[in-house]
């Protein structure tokens, strides 16, 4: 019995081109990756015997330092972190924070409404002496009708920034 093979135009074929492309891409990737690994091994990179120090509490280097908030009461006394500071203490604290965080330390000055402006200006001058350029004065905005919101009537030590 003789079979006839008809060549029809609707025969379906699997296109192998995308699969061959993927195989070549993977081959190229592994060749390049193994080359980099050989270079690292021959140059000694990654093979350095170093004893790295361990610390109990380390912070990432990219973290911005915490703002220092200076409160000034009605009589002109300075408070930082709830503790009373003299002018000399404040200068020392500003210089230390500027040394620890060069060019990144910021200071928020919160003066009591009844305090004289000279105390706020004095803290600004101390910031300039310590080369802290990022300082600002905190104020409480009034409502549209000109009144102060109720939360702003709390003593300044309870206010959040």
N, C-alpha and C positions, 0 to 999 in steps of 0.2 A: 504494500500500500504506500502510496506516495503522498507526502504532506506538502501542502503549499504554504509557503510563508508569504504573507502579504505585508508589504511595507505600508503601514498606514501613517497618515500625517498626524494623527492624534495620539501617537505614542508619547508617554510621559517619561521624562528623564530627570534625574536628580542632579541639580547643578552643584558641583563639588568646589567651585571657586571660593565661596565664603569659608568653607571648612579648611581649605588649604591656606587661605589668608590667616585664619586664626592660629593654625599650627605654626606658620612662619613667625607670627607675632610672639607667640610663646617661646619659640626657640630663640629668637633674638633677645627677648627679655632675660631668659636664664643665662645666655652667654654673657651679656653685659653685667648682670648681677654677680656672676661668679668671677668675672674679671675684677670688679671692685673689691670683692672679698679677698682675692689673691693679693691685690695691691696693699690692702690694709694689713694682711698678715706679713708680707715681706718688708713693709716699711716700719713695722713694730707698732703701728697705731692700734690702740685698743689693748695692747699687751703690757702697758705700763703698770708695774707693781706699785701701787700707791695706797697708803693707809689714809683713808678719808676720815676727817673728824666727825664724831657724832654729837648731836646736840639734843637737849631735852625739848626745846620749843623753838623751832625755826619758822621764820615767816618768809614768804616769797619776796624776791627783790623788786618785783614789779608793783607791789602793793603801795598805794599812796599813803603817806603818814596821816594819822588822825589829826583833825583840826584841834588846835588849842583854843579853848574858849576862856577869855578873861572877862570876869564879871566885875563891875564897879558899883559899889553900893552908894547910897545917898551922901555919905560923908567922904567918899573918895578912896575907900579901902579896896584893894585889889584881891580878888579870889580866883584861884585856878584849881580845878578839881575839888572844889569845896573847901580848900585850905587858904588861909589868909597869907598874902605875900607882901613883902615890902618892895620898894622900887628896885633895890639891889638884888633881891631874890628873883624878881621878874626878869631882870637883865640876864642873870645867870641862867635861868631856865630857858629864855629865848636863845641865848648863845649855844647852850647844850643841844637844844632841839634843832637848831640850824646846822650844827656840826654833825648830828646824827642823820639829818635829812637835807643835805645841801641843795638849796634852790627849790625845795618842794614843801617846806613847812608853811602852813597857813594858820592865821590867827583870826578869830572872830572876837570883836570887842563889843560887849553888851553893857552899856552904861545905864544906870537907873535914871528914870526921867527927872528926878530931883537932883542928880549929880551935876556938878559944874562941868562944862565942856572941856576945861583945861585938863581934867583927869583923863578923858578920852584922848585928847591930843598928846598927853604925856605917854600913854601906852603906844600910840602911833610912833612917837619919837623913839621909844625904846625898841620897837620893831625895826625901825630904820638903823639904829645903832648895831643891832644884831644881824643886820643885812637880811632881814625877812621882808620881802617885798609884797607878799600875798597876805594882806590884812584888810579887813573890812569891818564896818560898824553895823551891828544888827539893829533893826528897827521893827516896830509892829505897825503894819499898815492899818489905816482907818477904814471903816466900812464906807460904802458909797454915800451914806447919809451923814458922815462926819463923826460917827460914834466909834468908840473902841470896842472890839468884840469882848464878850464876857470872859473868855479864856485868857485874855491878855491882862486881866486885872489881878491875876495870881502873882505872888512874889516872884521876882525874876529867877530865883534858883529852881523854880518848878517848870519854867518854860522850856519847851523843846525847840530846837532849830529846825 
